[in-house]
């Protein structure tokens, strides 16, 4: 009988031995929220070292012992930190590493049973597919993410991603329907986002995606709608607090505005809209912005602009900025592996 009692006592001590308590979890959640918010407005290289350090620290904790409730919380934190790592690699153009981090983020979300991060993980996977030219897969991944019962703005994000990808493959009806789904998701949003910044999908970002989508659909009506959407996105971001002003989305919206004016034959408007981007530090530009600038430069090389000095000058400025912005992505510091 005493031996059995000792076993119980030993097991009670085993339960008490843990490497994380509620204070550790609370601090982790606060750090993740801070990094997630800072991500959209601060230079990437200011954040990636801390993202990796915290992520590796959570992995180490999960290899130890803690109460089941705290284990679940740690898996959620690990999921978010892997999601941040995926975005670092995505913005630097390292799509293979981004995909690995995204899969791990989803695996951690699955372990925690966290529907929000499962849906968000699909959104990141959709982004990776989009920027690697797999547009139909990008649409499917976004659609799959919408099956999760998640709170906050993720439904609007996923529908917007689906709309943009469908527009690229020429599915005009599907793209327009997905844009309408995004608007409905915004209007009927269930609850609030748990974490701000990169994990949220503010209305300004939704207008940015809508602008890109309308441009891809084409036709004069959609081009004009793209200009209106991008203009609204910029206005909303400029009225937001500094930490909520997404630099990447501001760049994207200005490039979309420039392209919209170009498609309407307004070179002056194109040059004016590009001023914000071309006058900004190149190191603030992600791989996707570099690709947008490069594509716009190619459009300015079209036969209709032969002999046009303004087009040639603007093309040279675009090329110069794209080359300088691509240098950090081509030779990045050690990525969060």
N, C-alpha and C positions, 0 to 999 in steps of 0.2 A: 504493500500500500504506500509506504514512504517513497519507494522508487517512482511510482506513478505520480505521486505528488511532486517529486523533484522534476519529473518530465514537464509537468504543467508549469512549474515555476521557471524552468529553463526556457520554455516556449514563450512565457510572458516576457522574459528578458529579451528574447529574440525579437519579439514584436516591438519592444521599446527601443531597440537599436535601429536607428534610421538616420539617413544622411541628409534629409530635407524635412523641414516643418512648414507650417503655414507662412512664416515670415520669409523663408527662402522663396517660396512660391510667389508670394505677393511682390517681392522685389523683382523677381524674374518677369512677372507680368507687367510691372511698371517700366522695366527696361525695354521690353519688347514694344510696348505702346509708344515709348519715347522714340525708339529707332524707327518704328513704322511711320510715325508722323514726320520725323525729320527726313526720311528717305525721299519724299516727294519734292523737297525744297532745298536740300543741302547737297553740296558736292559729294559724289559717290565715294571718293577715296577717303573722305572723313569718317565714313561709317563702316566700311567693309571689314576692317580689322576687329572692331567690337562685335559685329554680327557673328563672325567666325568664333571669336573667343567665347561668347555666350552660348552659341550652339554647341560647341565642343564640351562646354561645362555641363550643359543639360544632358548630353549623351552620357557623360561620366556619372552624373547623378542617377540616371535611369539604369545604369549597370549595378548600382548599389541597392539599398533597401529603403523603402518608405511606405507609409500607409497607402492603401489602394486609391483613396481619393486624391492624394497628392501625386501618385504615379500618373493618374489620368491627367491631372493639371500639367505635369511635366511633359507628357506626350503632346499636349496642345501647344505648350511653349516651344517644344522641339519642332512641331509642325510649322509654326509661324516663323521660327528662325531659319528652317530649311527653305521656307517660302521666300524669305528675304534673301537668302543665299542664291536661290534660283533667279531672283530679279537682278541681283548684282551681275551674274553671268549673262543674263539676257540683255541687260543694258550695255554690257561690254562686247556683245556679239559672240559669246562662247555658248552656243546653243546646246551642244552635247552635255556640257557640265550643268547648264540650266535644267535640262531634262532629267538628269540624275537627281539633282536637289528637289525638283518638283515631285518625282516619284517617291522620294523619301518623305517629303512633306505629307503626301497623301497616305503613305503607310503609317506615319505617326498619327494622322487624323483618324485613320481606321482603327488603330489601337485604342484611341481615346473615345471612339464613337462620336466624333464631333462633326455634325452635318455641315456646319458653316465652312470649316476648313476643307472638308471633302469637296464641297462645291467650288471653293476658291482655288483649290489645287487643279481642278479641271479648267478653270479660267486661265491659269498660268500655262498649263499644257496646251490650251487652245492658242495662246499667244505665241508659244514656241513654234507650233505647227504653222501658224500664219507667217511668221518671219522667216521660216525655212521653206516657204512656197507650197506648203501642203494645205491649201485653202479648204478643200472639202473636208479633210480631217479636222481642221480648225473648227469648222461649223459643227461637225458631229460631236467633238469634245465639249464645245460650249452647250450644245443641246443636252448632252448627257449630264452635265453639271446642273442643269435646271431641274433634274428629277430629285435632287436632294431637297429636303424640307429645311431650308436655312433661313435664319433671320436676317434683317438688314437689307442692304442694297445689292447683294450678290445677284439676285434675279435680274435686275436691270443691267448689271455688268455682263452676265452671260448672254442675255438676249442681244445686247449691243455688239458683243464679239461675234455672235452668230450672224447678225445682220451685215457686219463689215466683210466677213469671209464670203458670205453668199453673194454679195455685190461684186466681189472680185471674179467669181466664177460665172457671172452673168445671170444669176437667178434673181431677176429684178423683183418678181412677186414675193419670193421668199424673203428677200432682204427687207422690203417695205413692211411685210408682215412682222418680221422680227423687231424692226424699229418700233412698231406699234406695241408689241409685247413689252419692249423695254419701257415705254412710257406708262403702260398699265402697271408694270411691276413697281415703278417709281411711285405711282399714285396709291397703290395698295400695299406698300412696303410693310412687311410684318416685323415690327419692332425696330430697334436701332442697331447699327454696327457695333460689335463688341470692342473692336480696336480701330483707331483712326488711321489716317494716312494711306499707305499702300494697300491696306486691307479693306478700305472703304471705297465707295464709288459715288462721289458727289455729283450733283447735277451738272456742274461745270465739265466734268470728265465725260459724262454722258453726251453732252452737246458736242464735245470734241470728237467722239466716236461717230456721232450722227453726221457731222460735217464730212469726215473721211468717207463714210458710207455713201452719202449722196453724191460725192465726187466720183466714186467708183461706179455708181449706177449710170451717171452721165445724163445727157439731155439737159437742155437749158433750164427747165424748171427745177431739176434736182441740183444743178450747179448753183442757181440762185439760193436754193434752200441750204446748200452747203455753206455758202458765204454767210447766210444769216445764222446758222448753227455755230460756226466757228467764231463769229463775232460775239455771240451770246456767251460762249465758253470763255473767251478772253475777258469779257466784262465781268462775269461772275468770279473768275479767278482774281482779277484785280481788286475786287471788293472784299475778298476773303482775307483772313489774317495771314501774315507773312508765312508762317509755317505751313499753311494749307494751300499756298500758291504753288501748284505743280509746275516746275520749270519745264519738264518734258512735255506736258500737255500744252503749255503756253507756246513752246516751239512748234509742236505739231499743228496747233490751231492756226498759227501765223503762216506756216507753210501751206496749209490747206486754203487759207484766204488768198495767198499769192497765186496758187494754182487755179483757184476759181476765177480770179481776175484774168489770168492768162488765157484760160479757156473761153472767156468772154471777149478776148481781143484787147484787153486793157493792160498794156505793158507798164504804164505809169503806176497803176494800182498794184501790179505785181511787185514792182520794185519797192514801193512804199510799204507793202505788207511784209516784205522780207527784211526790212531794216532792223526790226527787233532781233531777228535770228542772227543776221550777219554781223551785227554790232556787239553780239554777246561773246563771252569767252568760249572758244571752241571746246575746251575741256569739260564744259558743262553738258555737251551734246552726247546723247546715247547713240548706239549703233543704228537704231531705227531712224533717228533724225538724220544721220549721215546718209542713209539710204534714200530718204525722202529728198534731201538736197541734191543728191547725185541724179536721181530720176528727173527732178525738175530741170536740172542743167541739160539733160539729154533732150527734154522737150524743147528747150530754147535753141537746140541745134537743128531743129526742123527746117525744111526748105522754105517755109514762109518767113523765116527770120534771116535768111541769107542777105548780107549787106546791111542789116539793121545794127547800127553801132550800139544802141541801148541794150539790145538783146545780147550782143557779144560781151559788153562790159559786165552785164549781170551774170552771164554764164561764167566768166572768169572769176568773179567774186564767189559764186557758188562753189566752183571747183576748188578755189583756194581754201575756203572755210571747211569743205568736206575733207580735204587732205589733212589739214591741221587737226581737225576733230577726230579723225580716224587714227592718229598716232597713238594715243593712250590705249585704244582698243586693240591695236595691233601688237603693242608691247606692254601689256598690263602688268602691274605688280602681281605677286602671288594671289591667285584667286581663292575664294573660300571653298576649298576642296573637301 
